[in-house]
Amino acid sequence: MIRAIDKWLAGYLRSVLRRPKVRPSHVIFCLADHFEPRALECGVETARAGVERWCAAYSEALRGIRDCDGATPRHTFFYPAEDYDAGCVGRVADFCRAGFGEVEIHLHHRNDTTDGLRGKLIQFRDELRREHGLLGSDEAGGAVYGFIHGNWALCNSRPDGDWCGVDGELAVLTETGCYADFTFPSAPSPTQPRTVNSIYRAVDAPEGPRGHDRGARVRAGIGGQRSEVGGRRSARKPEGGRLRTEGGGLRTEDGRQREEDVSRRGTECAERREGGERKPEGGDLRPEEDGRGSEFKGERKRGAGGLMLVQGPLALDWGNRKWGILPGLENAALTVGNPPTVRRLRLWVRQHIAVEGQPDWAFVKVHTHGMSATGLGLFQDGTMARIFRSMQETCGGGEGWRIHYASAREMFNIIRAAEDGRKGTPGDYRDYAVGPPPCLRRNPGG
């Protein structure tokens, strides 16, 4: 717990102080899996067989489990770009077509450059769309994606600079169609942002790493100027029809008001890196330098307000003390040694991660490594199926909230709906801003 406590303790205490005083009526639950079929350093055929067993066992275990909308539990596979295998991804795509999940992008890289990172993201994004019909869609039908950084090192945030190399990573993600980052929490890793238990937007730091440390919290009712996905306007507008720019300042994580426009700040950051030229680090805004066609319709400048970061719960766990004295650290990680329980679920909900001004909807994002030695058993022995059933019983047993299973894309869409001031049942907004992957689209009337 003590490791890297300087990075997150103050932010955690601020998150406790700002918790809404009312209990949520709805809990949106997302399971983000750093899904790495070759995590056990096996060959391709062994990995494919492992994915087949994983999908068959888990899909069978989930049968008959539904949330209050009638939806099955959604599994979000953050698949590593560096380990792409058409056979493994193809089997995962079949699992998704059956209604059990979606695929997003995961990436481990080190000693990288801006151009190198951009190329990796574009290539993998386009492969997932072209070969498998995966990834969500913007209003033009182009592929957009959620992201988790390998080894937690977003924005070159490790003290030793390893496992990344690109300080200005948020801009590259936005340019290539990323709608939100889902990497954190990462405590006790020193990569943990100082912002805790929040949904916020951040831009790259003017100089150096860790642009994700602080940002503007997402607030309800000001979604007009935020109606862009990866730099392009979404298909939806706030009630009233016209897109408007907010007149006031944006509240930062520590509660201060700032009057500058956050997207302008992002442009200024890029200018400083380039000695005054208005372009991002590493060149112009056209990732496709070799003339290849792109599955993303129109590469884009960074989105207004920076990239959204959707955090999972981080908390001191006084019910799980070390040596009977110090509180344990709850970081939303699901492992065989620390499986999900109803007690942990209550602790996650208690952190009340929400869009500011819309406390009725609480967002719980947890993470696992479903194909690693630490996580594989959760999905093979029925543990996850049991916790999903327990969640249903807990919701029906007087907790006062209803559970909604969501993929990462669906969670983002519900957040965007809250930002635009929508209310009611969050399950109605699963496709609000980012459309479903082509492989999941139903035939009209089908």
C-alpha positions as CSV (number, residue, x, y, z in Angstrom):
1,M,0.0,0.0,0.0
2,I,2.8,2.4,0.9
3,R,4.6,2.2,-2.4
4,A,4.0,5.3,-4.5
5,I,1.6,6.6,-1.9
6,D,2.8,10.2,-2.7
7,K,1.2,9.8,-6.1
8,W,-2.3,8.9,-5.0
9,L,-3.1,9.5,-1.3
10,A,-3.9,13.2,-1.6
11,G,-6.1,12.6,-4.6
12,Y,-7.9,9.7,-2.9
13,L,-8.6,11.9,0.2
14,R,-10.0,14.6,-2.1
15,S,-12.2,12.0,-3.8
16,V,-13.6,11.0,-0.4
17,L,-14.5,14.6,0.4
18,R,-16.3,15.3,-2.8
19,R,-18.4,12.1,-2.9
20,P,-22.0,12.8,-3.5
21,K,-24.2,12.8,-0.4
22,V,-26.9,10.7,-2.2
23,R,-26.7,7.1,-3.0
24,P,-26.8,6.1,-6.7
25,S,-29.8,4.5,-8.2
26,H,-27.9,2.8,-11.0
27,V,-24.5,1.1,-11.2
28,I,-22.9,0.7,-14.6
29,F,-20.4,-2.1,-14.3
30,C,-17.6,-2.7,-16.8
31,L,-15.0,-5.5,-16.8
32,A,-11.8,-4.5,-18.7
33,D,-9.6,-7.4,-19.4
34,H,-5.9,-7.0,-20.4
35,F,-6.5,-10.1,-22.6
36,E,-3.1,-11.5,-23.5
37,P,-3.3,-15.1,-24.9
38,R,0.5,-15.4,-25.1
39,A,1.0,-14.1,-21.5
40,L,2.2,-17.5,-20.5
41,E,4.9,-17.4,-23.3
42,C,3.3,-20.1,-25.3
43,G,3.3,-20.7,-29.0
44,V,0.5,-19.6,-31.4
45,E,-1.3,-22.9,-31.6
46,T,-1.3,-23.3,-27.8
47,A,-2.6,-19.7,-27.5
48,R,-5.4,-20.4,-29.9
49,A,-6.4,-23.6,-28.1
50,G,-6.4,-21.6,-24.8
51,V,-8.6,-18.9,-26.2
52,E,-11.0,-21.5,-27.5
53,R,-11.3,-23.2,-24.1
54,W,-11.6,-19.8,-22.4
55,C,-14.4,-18.6,-24.6
56,A,-16.3,-21.9,-24.5
57,A,-16.2,-22.2,-20.7
58,Y,-17.0,-18.6,-20.0
59,S,-19.9,-18.3,-22.5
60,E,-21.5,-21.4,-21.0
61,A,-21.1,-20.0,-17.5
62,L,-22.8,-16.7,-18.4
63,R,-25.9,-18.3,-19.9
64,G,-29.0,-17.1,-18.2
65,I,-27.4,-14.2,-16.3
66,R,-29.0,-10.8,-17.1
67,D,-28.9,-7.3,-15.7
68,C,-32.0,-5.1,-15.1
69,D,-32.1,-4.3,-18.9
70,G,-32.0,-7.9,-19.8
71,A,-28.4,-7.6,-21.0
72,T,-25.8,-10.3,-20.5
73,P,-22.5,-9.5,-18.7
74,R,-20.2,-7.6,-21.1
75,H,-16.5,-8.6,-21.3
76,T,-14.2,-6.0,-22.9
77,F,-11.1,-7.6,-24.4
78,F,-8.3,-5.1,-24.5
79,Y,-6.2,-7.1,-27.0
80,P,-2.4,-6.4,-27.3
81,A,-1.4,-5.0,-30.6
82,E,2.1,-6.4,-30.5
83,D,0.7,-10.0,-30.1
84,Y,-2.0,-9.8,-32.8
85,D,-2.9,-13.3,-34.2
86,A,-5.8,-13.6,-36.6
87,G,-6.9,-17.0,-35.1
88,C,-7.0,-15.8,-31.5
89,V,-8.8,-12.5,-32.4
90,G,-11.2,-14.4,-34.7
91,R,-12.3,-16.7,-31.9
92,V,-12.8,-13.7,-29.6
93,A,-14.8,-12.0,-32.3
94,D,-17.1,-15.0,-32.4
95,F,-17.5,-14.7,-28.6
96,C,-18.5,-11.1,-29.1
97,R,-21.0,-11.8,-31.8
98,A,-22.8,-14.1,-29.4
99,G,-23.5,-10.9,-27.3
100,F,-20.9,-11.4,-24.6
101,G,-18.4,-8.6,-25.2
102,E,-16.4,-6.3,-27.4
103,V,-12.7,-5.7,-28.3
104,E,-10.6,-2.6,-27.8
105,I,-6.9,-1.8,-28.1
106,H,-4.1,-2.7,-25.6
107,L,-0.4,-1.8,-26.3
108,H,2.9,-2.6,-24.7
109,H,5.7,-0.6,-26.2
110,R,9.0,0.8,-25.1
111,N,11.6,3.3,-26.3
112,D,9.0,4.5,-28.8
113,T,8.6,7.6,-30.8
114,T,5.5,9.6,-31.7
115,D,5.5,8.4,-35.3
116,G,6.2,4.8,-34.2
117,L,3.3,4.9,-31.8
118,R,1.0,6.4,-34.3
119,G,1.8,3.8,-36.9
120,K,1.3,0.9,-34.4
121,L,-2.1,2.2,-33.4
122,I,-3.3,2.9,-36.9
123,Q,-2.2,-0.5,-38.2
124,F,-3.8,-2.5,-35.4
125,R,-7.0,-0.4,-35.5
126,D,-7.4,-1.0,-39.2
127,E,-6.6,-4.7,-38.9
128,L,-9.3,-5.2,-36.2
129,R,-11.9,-3.4,-38.3
130,R,-10.9,-4.8,-41.7
131,E,-10.3,-8.4,-40.8
132,H,-12.8,-8.9,-38.0
133,G,-15.4,-6.1,-38.0
134,L,-14.4,-5.0,-34.6
135,L,-14.2,-1.6,-32.8
136,G,-16.9,1.0,-32.4
137,S,-17.9,3.4,-35.1
138,D,-18.0,7.2,-35.4
139,E,-20.8,9.0,-37.3
140,A,-18.9,8.5,-40.6
141,G,-18.6,4.7,-39.9
142,G,-14.9,4.9,-39.2
143,A,-13.2,2.8,-36.5
144,V,-12.7,4.4,-33.1
145,Y,-11.4,2.6,-30.0
146,G,-10.9,2.5,-26.2
147,F,-7.4,2.1,-24.9
148,I,-5.4,0.6,-22.1
149,H,-1.6,1.1,-21.9
150,G,0.6,-1.8,-21.2
151,N,2.4,-1.8,-17.9
152,W,0.3,1.2,-16.9
153,A,2.9,3.6,-18.4
154,L,0.6,6.1,-20.2
155,C,2.3,9.3,-21.0
156,N,5.7,7.9,-20.3
157,S,4.8,7.9,-16.6
158,R,7.3,5.4,-15.2
159,P,10.1,7.0,-13.2
160,D,12.7,5.1,-15.3
161,G,11.0,6.1,-18.6
162,D,10.6,2.5,-19.6
163,W,7.6,0.8,-21.4
164,C,6.6,3.9,-23.4
165,G,8.9,6.7,-24.6
166,V,6.3,9.1,-25.8
167,D,5.5,12.0,-23.4
168,G,2.7,13.4,-25.7
169,E,0.7,10.2,-25.9
170,L,-2.7,11.6,-25.3
171,A,-2.6,13.7,-28.5
172,V,-1.5,10.6,-30.6
173,L,-4.3,8.6,-29.1
174,T,-6.9,11.2,-29.9
175,E,-5.5,11.7,-33.5
176,T,-5.9,8.0,-34.2
177,G,-9.4,7.7,-33.0
178,C,-9.2,6.9,-29.3
179,Y,-12.4,8.0,-27.6
180,A,-11.3,7.2,-24.0
181,D,-8.5,5.7,-22.0
182,F,-9.3,3.0,-19.4
183,T,-5.8,2.3,-18.0
184,F,-6.3,3.3,-14.4
185,P,-6.1,2.9,-11.4
186,S,-2.6,1.4,-11.3
187,A,-1.6,2.0,-7.7
188,P,0.7,0.9,-6.1
189,S,2.6,1.5,-9.4
190,P,4.2,4.9,-9.6
191,T,2.4,5.4,-12.9
192,Q,-0.8,6.1,-10.9
193,P,-2.2,9.6,-11.7
194,R,-2.7,12.1,-8.9
195,T,-6.3,12.3,-10.0
196,V,-8.2,9.5,-8.3
197,N,-11.8,8.0,-8.7
198,S,-12.7,10.4,-11.5
199,I,-13.9,10.7,-15.0
200,Y,-12.0,13.6,-16.5
201,R,-10.3,14.9,-19.6
202,A,-6.6,15.6,-19.9
203,V,-4.1,16.9,-22.4
204,D,-0.4,16.3,-22.6
205,A,1.9,18.2,-20.2
206,P,3.6,21.2,-21.9
207,E,7.0,19.7,-21.2
208,G,7.7,16.2,-20.0
209,P,5.6,13.1,-19.1
210,R,2.5,12.5,-17.0
211,G,-0.1,14.7,-18.8
212,H,-2.7,12.3,-17.3
213,D,-2.0,13.5,-13.7
214,R,-4.7,16.2,-13.7
215,G,-7.5,17.4,-15.9
216,A,-11.1,18.7,-16.1
217,R,-13.7,16.5,-14.5
218,V,-16.6,15.6,-16.8
219,R,-19.7,17.5,-15.8
220,A,-23.4,17.0,-16.6
221,G,-25.2,19.4,-18.8
222,I,-22.2,20.9,-20.6
223,G,-21.8,18.3,-23.3
224,G,-22.3,20.7,-26.2
225,Q,-18.7,21.5,-26.8
226,R,-17.7,17.9,-25.9
227,S,-19.7,16.2,-28.6
228,E,-16.7,14.9,-30.4
229,V,-15.3,11.4,-30.5
230,G,-11.6,11.3,-31.1
231,G,-11.8,14.8,-32.7
232,R,-15.0,14.3,-34.7
233,R,-18.5,15.3,-33.9
234,S,-20.7,12.5,-32.5
235,A,-24.0,11.7,-34.1
236,R,-25.9,12.9,-31.0
237,K,-26.6,16.4,-29.8
238,P,-27.7,17.6,-26.4
239,E,-31.3,18.3,-25.9
240,G,-32.3,21.5,-27.6
241,G,-30.5,20.5,-30.8
242,R,-27.8,23.0,-31.2
243,L,-24.2,22.5,-30.1
244,R,-23.2,25.2,-27.7
245,T,-19.9,26.3,-26.1
246,E,-19.9,26.6,-22.3
247,G,-19.5,30.2,-21.1
248,G,-17.8,29.5,-17.8
249,G,-14.6,27.9,-16.7
250,L,-14.0,24.2,-16.1
251,R,-13.4,22.8,-12.7
252,T,-10.2,20.9,-12.2
253,E,-9.5,17.9,-10.0
254,D,-8.5,20.0,-7.0
255,G,-11.6,22.1,-7.2
256,R,-10.0,25.3,-8.8
257,Q,-11.7,27.1,-11.6
258,R,-9.8,27.7,-14.8
259,E,-11.0,30.0,-17.5
260,E,-8.8,28.9,-20.3
261,D,-10.2,26.5,-22.9
262,V,-8.7,23.1,-22.3
263,S,-8.4,22.3,-25.9
264,R,-6.5,25.5,-26.6
265,R,-4.1,24.4,-23.8
266,G,-3.5,21.2,-25.6
267,T,-2.6,23.1,-28.8
268,E,-0.2,25.3,-26.8
269,C,1.4,22.2,-25.4
270,A,2.2,21.0,-28.9
271,E,3.5,24.4,-29.9
272,R,5.9,24.4,-27.1
273,R,7.3,21.0,-28.1
274,E,7.8,22.1,-31.6
275,G,9.3,25.5,-30.9
276,G,6.1,27.4,-31.8
277,E,4.8,25.5,-34.8
278,R,1.1,24.5,-34.5
279,K,1.5,20.7,-34.9
280,P,1.8,17.8,-32.5
281,E,5.1,16.2,-31.6
282,G,6.5,14.2,-34.4
283,G,5.1,16.0,-37.4
284,D,1.8,16.9,-39.0
285,L,-1.6,15.5,-38.4
286,R,-1.7,12.9,-41.2
287,P,-0.8,9.5,-39.8
288,E,-1.0,7.8,-43.2
289,E,2.3,8.9,-44.7
290,D,2.7,6.0,-47.0
291,G,-0.6,6.6,-48.9
292,R,-2.4,3.5,-47.6
293,G,-6.1,3.8,-47.2
294,S,-7.4,4.0,-43.6
295,E,-10.4,2.4,-42.1
296,F,-10.9,5.6,-40.1
297,K,-12.7,8.2,-42.3
298,G,-10.6,11.3,-42.1
299,E,-7.7,11.4,-39.6
300,R,-8.4,14.1,-37.1
301,K,-7.0,16.8,-34.9
302,R,-7.2,16.2,-31.2
303,G,-10.7,16.4,-29.8
304,A,-12.1,19.4,-27.9
305,G,-11.1,19.3,-24.2
306,G,-8.5,16.5,-24.4
307,L,-8.9,12.8,-24.1
308,M,-11.4,11.3,-21.6
309,L,-9.9,9.1,-18.9
310,V,-12.4,6.7,-17.2
311,Q,-10.9,5.5,-13.9
312,G,-11.9,2.5,-11.8
313,P,-12.2,2.6,-8.0
314,L,-9.1,3.1,-5.8
315,A,-9.6,3.0,-2.0
316,L,-8.2,2.2,1.4
317,D,-9.8,-1.1,2.4
318,W,-10.2,-1.2,6.2
319,G,-11.9,-4.6,6.0
320,N,-8.8,-6.2,4.6
321,R,-6.0,-5.0,6.9
322,K,-2.4,-5.9,6.6
323,W,-0.9,-7.3,9.8
324,G,-4.2,-6.5,11.4
325,I,-3.3,-2.8,11.4
326,L,-2.9,-1.0,8.1
327,P,-5.7,-0.9,5.6
328,G,-5.3,-2.8,2.4
329,L,-5.3,-1.2,-1.0
330,E,-8.3,-1.8,-3.2
331,N,-7.4,-1.1,-6.8
332,A,-10.2,-2.9,-8.7
333,A,-7.9,-5.7,-9.8
334,L,-9.5,-9.1,-10.1
335,T,-7.2,-12.1,-9.5
336,V,-7.4,-15.6,-8.4
337,G,-5.8,-14.5,-5.1
338,N,-8.2,-11.6,-4.8
339,P,-11.4,-12.6,-6.5
340,P,-14.5,-10.3,-6.8
341,T,-16.9,-10.5,-3.8
342,V,-20.0,-8.7,-2.8
343,R,-18.0,-6.9,-0.1
344,R,-15.6,-5.6,-2.7
345,L,-18.6,-4.6,-4.9
346,R,-20.0,-2.5,-2.1
347,L,-16.6,-0.8,-1.7
348,W,-16.4,-0.1,-5.4
349,V,-19.8,1.5,-5.5
350,R,-19.0,3.5,-2.3
351,Q,-16.3,5.4,-4.2
352,H,-19.2,6.8,-6.3
353,I,-17.3,7.5,-9.5
354,A,-19.8,9.6,-11.5
355,V,-20.2,12.5,-13.9
356,E,-20.3,15.6,-11.8
357,G,-23.9,16.7,-11.4
358,Q,-25.3,13.3,-12.2
359,P,-24.8,11.3,-9.0
360,D,-27.7,8.9,-9.8
361,W,-25.4,7.0,-12.1
362,A,-22.3,5.4,-10.6
363,F,-19.6,3.9,-12.8
364,V,-17.6,0.8,-11.6
365,K,-14.8,-0.3,-13.9
366,V,-12.7,-3.2,-12.7
367,H,-9.8,-5.0,-14.5
368,T,-8.2,-8.3,-14.8
369,H,-5.7,-10.3,-16.9
370,G,-8.0,-13.1,-18.0
371,M,-5.4,-15.2,-19.8
372,S,-2.6,-14.9,-17.3
373,A,-1.8,-17.2,-14.4
374,T,-3.3,-14.6,-12.0
375,G,-6.6,-14.3,-13.7
376,L,-7.3,-17.4,-15.8
377,G,-9.0,-19.4,-13.0
378,L,-11.7,-16.7,-12.5
379,F,-13.2,-17.5,-15.9
380,Q,-12.6,-21.3,-15.9
381,D,-14.0,-22.3,-12.5
382,G,-17.2,-20.4,-12.5
383,T,-16.0,-17.6,-10.1
384,M,-17.2,-14.8,-12.3
385,A,-20.5,-16.4,-13.0
386,R,-21.1,-16.7,-9.2
387,I,-20.2,-13.1,-8.6
388,F,-22.5,-11.9,-11.3
389,R,-25.4,-13.9,-9.7
390,S,-24.4,-12.5,-6.3
391,M,-24.5,-9.0,-7.8
392,Q,-28.0,-9.6,-8.9
393,E,-29.1,-10.8,-5.5
394,T,-27.4,-7.9,-3.8
395,C,-29.2,-5.4,-6.0
396,G,-32.5,-7.1,-5.2
397,G,-31.7,-7.2,-1.5
398,G,-32.2,-3.6,-0.5
399,E,-29.0,-1.9,-1.7
400,G,-31.2,0.6,-3.6
401,W,-29.4,0.5,-6.9
402,R,-29.8,-1.4,-10.2
403,I,-27.0,-3.0,-12.1
404,H,-26.2,-2.4,-15.8
405,Y,-23.5,-4.5,-17.4
406,A,-21.6,-2.5,-20.0
407,S,-18.7,-2.8,-22.4
408,A,-16.1,-0.1,-22.3
409,R,-17.7,1.5,-25.3
410,E,-21.1,1.4,-23.7
411,M,-19.8,2.9,-20.5
412,F,-18.3,5.7,-22.5
413,N,-21.6,6.3,-24.3
414,I,-23.5,6.4,-21.0
415,I,-21.0,8.9,-19.6
416,R,-21.4,11.0,-22.7
417,A,-25.2,10.9,-22.3
418,A,-24.8,12.1,-18.7
419,E,-22.5,14.9,-19.9
420,D,-25.2,16.0,-22.2
421,G,-27.7,16.1,-19.4
422,R,-29.6,12.9,-20.2
423,K,-31.4,11.2,-17.3
424,G,-33.5,8.1,-16.7
425,T,-32.3,4.6,-17.4
426,P,-28.6,4.5,-18.4
427,G,-29.1,1.4,-20.4
428,D,-31.0,3.4,-23.0
429,Y,-27.7,5.1,-24.0
430,R,-25.4,2.2,-24.7
431,D,-25.0,3.4,-28.3
432,Y,-25.3,7.2,-27.7
433,A,-22.1,8.6,-29.2
434,V,-20.0,5.7,-30.5
435,G,-21.9,3.1,-32.6
436,P,-21.5,-0.6,-32.2
437,P,-18.8,-2.6,-34.1
438,P,-20.0,-3.8,-37.5
439,C,-19.8,-7.4,-36.3
440,L,-22.5,-6.7,-33.7
441,R,-25.0,-4.7,-35.7
442,R,-28.3,-6.3,-36.0
443,N,-30.2,-6.5,-39.3
444,P,-33.2,-4.2,-39.4
445,G,-36.1,-6.1,-38.0
446,G,-33.8,-9.0,-37.2
